[in-house]
Amino acid sequence: MTDAMKQLRAADPVGRVDLDAVEPVAFATLREEIIMTGTQLDAAEAERTAAGAGPTRAGRKRLGRRGAIAVGLAAVLAGGGVAYAAIQAFVAQDAAGLSCMGTWDDSALEGQGIDAGGPWLTGDAVADCTTMLAEAGLPPVADPVVFEHDGWVYVTPADQAPDWIEPIDTAGGPAADAAVIELRQSLGDRVDGGNGACRTVDEAVAWAQSELDRLGIEDWRIETQGTNDSSRPCSGLSAEETGKVVVAADADPDDLYGVPELDPTVAALRAAAADECLTAEQMRAIVDEELGELGHHWPTTTVQDDAAECARVDMVVGGSVQVTVYGPGAAG
């Protein structure tokens, strides 16, 4: 991912609708990348066709996926703001997310014509697609089959799927492990997770290890980048690559991610998590109330965890907002 793409992804258009957090040079680079991507790939495809080879599936895939990204980026550059939420799925971390199809269309392999899609919610592809389709006012996929292609997981009717697919389990896919999903959400959590407090690099390493231990994730390593100084007194954490948590010296997350529109919600969830021992249902009610007036956000998810004494909540802020509640059915 280019530096310009990283800057755009890091910007929070939910609160900065004019994307003023992105430097002007980033927009210039993005415009050039969008234009050159289409020009170069179209030219290459034309050469193959002229040579009699015909368009390849790989060629169509590259054109389609990058084209879909370009369309989303163009919308952001032209209009800014919440339009970025539309491309959040296209720049997600590995095993990028889900594409849900009630009726199969081959254009879905190019990131087009998808009925619903987005990031993993629970790790169960069929259940997550059912939730996303319901948000779009659509019924669940009938007789679903699940398969992976180019890092994405697709859910579509079994009798309509391409004949070359290799079906996988409903919770299959390289990033569908529920513990890994929770780890990534916890690392980006604004409430009390990785982005919820200012931790030095050493403190963040210890905290990340405690999360790996809590979630039973073994054989992952923690890599540090940079050292703390006056401009980077805190740290940022991520797990973009499976098997590795990166802890990097960074600015205070409240400075990086704090925005007026979301700060009251973050404060309310911090207070609820710290001051009360709630069931998952009780915490979910608070989350729903706090998100009630917010614009686009991914579906809120509740995961029952009866081993937990009290509910916990992860709120990840990026191109959109994703909230997950974990906890027992009754207060501990």
Sequence and secondary structure as in RCSB ss.txt:
>XXXX:A:sequence
MTDAMKQLRAADPVGRVDLDAVEPVAFATLREEIIMTGTQLDAAEAERTAAGAGPTRAGRKRLGRRGAIAVGLAA
VLAGGGVAYAAIQAFVAQDAAGLSCMGTWDDSALEGQGIDAGGPWLTGDAVADCTTMLAEAGLPPVADPVVFEHD
GWVYVTPADQAPDWIEPIDTAGGPAADAAVIELRQSLGDRVDGGNGACRTVDEAVAWAQSELDRLGIEDWRIETQ
GTNDSSRPCSGLSAEETGKVVVAADADPDDLYGVPELDPTVAALRAAAADECLTAEQMRAIVDEELGELGHHWPT
TTVQDDAAECARVDMVVGGSVQVTVYGPGAAG
>XXXX:A:secstr
  HHHHHHHHS TTT TT TTS HHHHHHHHHHHHHHHHHHHHHHHHHHHTT    HHHHHHHHHHHHHHHHHHH
HHHH GGGGGGGGGGG SSS EEEE SS  GGGGGT S SEEES SSS HHHHHHHHHHHTT    SSEEEEEET
TEEEEEETTTS TT     TT STT  HHHHHHHHHHTBSSSSTTSS   HHHHHHHHHHHHHHHT  S EEEEE
S  BTTB EEEEE  STTEEEEEEES HHHHH  TTTHHHHHHHHHHHHH    HHHHHHHHHHHHTT SS    
EEEE TT SS EEEEEESSSEEEEEEE SS  
